[in-house]
Amino acid sequence: MQDDWEKELEKVGLIPWSGIWPGVEECQRMNLWSKMVKGEGWVRCDKEDPEASEALNDLYSECKWSKEKKAFVKI
């Protein structure tokens, strides 16, 4: 049954759950970081900022999911 499920995921370009939120690895690879700033919302920052987290909003607006690569790619 697991093999059937993985084949279905493959057809639509999805990947099995790895335990890591979708896009986190791509943000790290593309160096997309942000932090919450009071009164401003999410603001881009450097990875070294102690409040930095992966900039998923930026990833979703600047990239698209590639079914072939099974990863987000820059638009």
N, C-alpha and C positions, 0 to 999 in steps of 0.2 A: 504494500500500500504506500509506503514511504517513497518508493521509486516512482509510482504513478503521480504522487503529489509534486515531486521535484520536476517531473516532465511537464506538468501543467504550469508550474511557475516559470519554467524555461520558455514556454511558448509566449508568454506575455512579457518576458524580460525582467521578471522579479527574481529576487534571490532569497534563500531561506534566512530566517531570523538568526542573527549572529550574537545577539545580546547587546549590540551597540546601536544607538539610535540612528536611523537613516540620515546620512549627510554629515555626521560627525567626522568620520575619517576623511571625507573630501574637504571639509573645512580645514582640517589640520594640514592636509596635503597642499591645498591652495593658499594657505596662510590667511584664512578669513577669521578674524577675531573681533569680538565686540564686548562691550560692558554696558550695564544699565546705569544711566546718569539721571539723577533726579531732575525732573522738569524737562528733560530732553529725550528720554527713552533710550533705545539701544543705539550706541555710538561705536563706530569702528575704533579699534585700538590695536596695540602691538601684543604679540603673544606673551611678552615678558610682563605685561601689566598684571598685578596680582588679582585683579577682578575679571580678567579676560575669560571668555568662554567662546565656544565655537559660534560663529555668526551664521546661524542657519537661515535667518531671514534674508541675508545677503546672498547666500548660496542659492536659495530658491528663486530669487529675482534675477541673478546673474547667470544661472546655469540651467540646464535641462537634463532630464534623465535619459541616458543612452541605453536603449534596450540591448544593443550589440555589445557595448563595453560593460554593461551592468554597473554603471557608476554615473555620477553627475559630471557633466562636461560644460565648459564655458560656452555661452551662446555666441 
